[in-house]
């Protein structure tokens, strides 16, 4: 082998040996440089300034109507809506529609005028209107007060003698639908008092001195002189009946 060839071969072997010996260090240096370059590229590609909070996808926004509330803060409680209370009686609250009085067929006093009390009424017995063996007398209640009031349902009634003793049983109630009757001052309502003619029915009779009338829902009574003769007090077909109050003084 020539001197030049040996020199080249020696040089290649020396270089190979040198490169082989230096390769671990070079690889570590290259790895460190690569990591540094990767970190630098990552920092350059991130548009978020260092230290700035990042928005996390899926974070809930403020509740509807809470505009202006900052994220993460608790919205201030809004004042409760004011609801007008319902009032009873005839007065009206601010901004509400005026109350209207109405007559009803249900169970209430109705009308908003207040019940007629015994002291505000006058009782009387109207003319007999006989028919088909029946005696029919209107029992009339008249408002003698200065205010409008109401009556509803059935009055109470009883025949009594001169000493105040009741003659016969209490009258029965004829079927009917009670209605509220509004009585302005001087106006009247009537209830039919009916019974079979004793001469036809054969019932035992008595001649009352008075008819005691009690307005609906009242405890005090009114006394009316009875001048219509005998009434049945016992025996067959001796029942006396009353109808519900209706406006006016007679059918």
C-alpha positions in Angstrom: 0.0 0.0 0.0 1.3 3.4 -0.9 2.0 6.1 1.7 -0.9 8.2 0.5 -3.3 5.2 0.9 -2.1 4.4 4.3 -2.4 8.1 5.3 -6.0 8.3 4.1 -6.9 5.0 5.7 -5.3 6.1 9.0 -7.1 9.4 8.7 -10.5 7.7 8.1 -10.0 5.3 11.0 -9.0 8.2 13.2 -11.9 10.2 12.2 -14.3 7.3 12.6 -12.9 6.6 16.1 -13.2 10.3 17.0 -16.7 10.5 15.7 -17.7 7.3 17.4 -16.2 8.6 20.7 -17.9 12.0 20.4 -21.4 10.8 19.4 -23.0 10.4 22.9 -22.1 13.9 23.8 -23.4 15.2 20.5 -26.6 13.4 20.8 -27.2 14.9 24.3 -26.4 18.3 23.0 -28.7 17.9 20.1 -31.5 16.6 22.4 -31.1 19.7 24.7 -31.1 22.0 21.7 -34.2 20.3 20.4 -36.1 20.6 23.7 -35.1 24.3 23.9 -36.3 24.9 20.3 -39.6 23.1 21.0 -40.3 25.2 24.1 -39.4 28.3 22.2 -41.8 27.4 19.3 -44.6 26.5 21.8 -44.2 29.9 23.5 -44.2 31.7 20.2 -47.4 29.9 18.9 -49.5 30.6 22.1 -51.3 33.9 21.7 -52.3 34.2 25.3 -50.1 36.6 27.3 -48.2 34.9 30.1 -50.1 34.9 33.3 -53.5 35.6 31.6 -56.4 33.2 32.6 -57.7 31.0 29.9 -61.4 30.4 29.1 -62.4 26.9 29.8 -65.0 25.5 27.3 -68.3 24.7 28.9 -68.2 27.4 31.6 -71.8 28.6 32.3 -72.7 32.1 31.6 -74.8 34.5 33.8 -78.5 33.6 34.4 -81.0 35.2 32.0 -81.7 38.7 33.1 -78.5 39.1 35.1 -76.8 41.2 32.5 -73.8 43.1 33.7 -72.9 40.5 36.3 -69.2 39.6 36.2 -68.2 36.0 35.6 -67.5 34.3 38.9 -69.4 36.8 41.0 -72.7 36.2 42.8 -75.5 38.4 41.3 -77.3 40.6 43.9 -80.8 39.3 44.8 -83.5 41.3 43.1 -86.4 42.6 45.2 -89.5 40.4 45.3 -92.4 41.5 43.1 -95.1 43.2 45.0 -98.3 41.2 44.8 -101.5 43.1 45.9 -103.3 41.3 48.6 -106.9 40.3 48.2 -109.2 42.2 50.5 -112.7 41.4 51.5 -115.5 43.9 51.9 -116.8 46.6 49.7 -113.7 48.8 49.6 -111.3 48.7 46.6 -107.5 48.8 46.7 -105.4 51.1 44.7 -105.4 50.1 41.0 -108.0 47.4 41.5 -111.4 47.2 39.8 -114.3 48.2 42.0 -116.3 45.5 43.7 -119.7 44.6 42.2 -122.6 43.4 44.3 -124.4 40.4 42.8 -127.3 38.2 43.8 -126.5 34.5 44.0 -128.4 31.2 44.3 -125.5 29.6 46.2 -125.0 29.5 50.0 -123.8 33.1 50.9 -125.5 36.2 51.9 -124.7 37.8 48.5 -125.4 41.3 47.4 -122.8 42.8 49.8 -125.6 44.8 51.6 -125.8 42.8 54.8 -128.6 40.7 56.2 -131.8 42.3 57.2 -132.2 42.1 61.0 -135.5 41.6 62.8 -135.5 45.2 64.1 -135.3 46.5 60.5 -138.4 44.5 59.2 -142.1 44.6 59.5 -144.2 41.4 59.1 -147.7 41.1 57.7 -150.1 38.5 56.3 -151.6 39.2 52.9 -155.0 38.2 51.5 -155.9 34.5 51.2 -155.8 33.1 47.7 -157.5 29.7 48.0 -157.5 27.0 45.3 -158.1 23.3 45.0 -158.9 22.8 48.7 -155.8 24.8 49.7 -155.5 28.0 51.7 -152.7 30.2 50.6 -151.5 33.2 52.5 -148.5 35.4 51.7 -146.3 36.2 54.7 -144.7 39.5 53.9 -141.5 41.0 55.3 -140.9 44.7 54.5 -137.7 46.7 55.0 -138.6 49.6 57.3 -135.1 50.7 57.8 -133.2 53.4 56.0 -130.6 51.1 54.5 -130.7 48.3 51.8 -130.4 44.8 53.2 -131.1 41.2 52.1 -133.2 38.2 53.0 -132.6 34.7 51.9 -134.3 31.3 52.2 -137.2 30.4 54.5 -138.7 32.4 57.4 -139.7 30.7 60.5 -143.4 30.7 61.6 -145.7 29.3 64.3 -149.3 29.8 65.3 -149.9 30.7 69.0 -152.9 31.3 71.2 -153.5 34.4 73.3 -151.2 33.1 76.0 -148.4 32.6 73.6 -148.7 28.8 73.5 -147.8 27.2 70.1 -150.7 25.5 68.3 -149.7 22.6 66.1 -146.2 21.6 64.9 -143.8 23.9 63.1 -144.5 24.4 59.4 -142.6 22.3 56.9 -140.6 23.7 54.1 -141.8 23.3 50.6 -139.1 22.3 48.1 -137.5 25.4 46.5 -134.2 27.1 45.6 -133.2 29.9 48.0 -132.3 33.2 46.4 -131.0 36.4 47.9 -133.6 39.1 47.8 -132.3 42.6 48.0 -134.6 44.9 49.9 -134.2 48.7 49.4 -136.0 50.7 52.1 -139.8 50.2 51.8 -139.4 47.0 49.6 -140.8 43.6 50.5 -140.3 39.9 50.1 -143.0 37.2 50.6 -143.2 33.5 51.6 -146.3 31.4 50.9 -147.9 29.8 53.9 -150.2 27.1 52.8 -152.4 24.3 54.3 -155.3 22.1 53.4 -158.8 23.5 54.2 -159.7 21.8 57.5 -163.3 21.5 56.4 -162.1 19.2 53.6 -159.2 17.4 55.2 -161.0 16.7 58.5 -157.9 17.8 60.5 -158.3 19.0 64.1 -158.3 22.8 64.2 -157.6 25.7 66.5 -158.1 29.4 66.1 -154.7 31.2 66.7 -154.5 34.7 68.2 -151.2 35.4 66.4 -148.7 34.2 63.9 -145.1 34.4 65.0 -142.7 35.2 62.1 -138.9 34.9 62.4 -136.8 36.4 59.5 -134.1 34.1 58.0 -131.0 33.7 60.1 -132.4 35.7 63.0 -133.4 34.8 66.5 -135.8 37.5 67.4 -139.4 37.2 66.0 -142.2 39.5 64.8 -145.8 39.0 65.9 -148.7 39.4 63.5 -152.3 39.3 64.6 -154.1 36.3 63.0 -157.6 37.1 61.7 -158.0 34.3 59.1 -160.0 31.8 61.3 -159.2 28.2 62.0 -156.0 26.4 61.1 -155.1 22.7 61.2 -153.2 21.6 64.3 -153.3 17.8 64.2 -154.6 14.8 62.4 -154.3 13.8 58.7 -153.4 16.5 56.2 -152.7 19.0 58.9 -149.3 20.0 57.7 -148.7 23.7 57.2 -146.0 24.6 54.7 -143.8 27.6 53.9 -142.1 28.5 50.6 -138.8 30.3 50.0 -138.8 34.1 50.1 -139.4 35.9 46.7 -139.4 39.6 45.8 -142.7 41.4 46.2 -145.8 41.1 48.4 -147.7 38.3 46.6 -147.4 35.7 43.7 
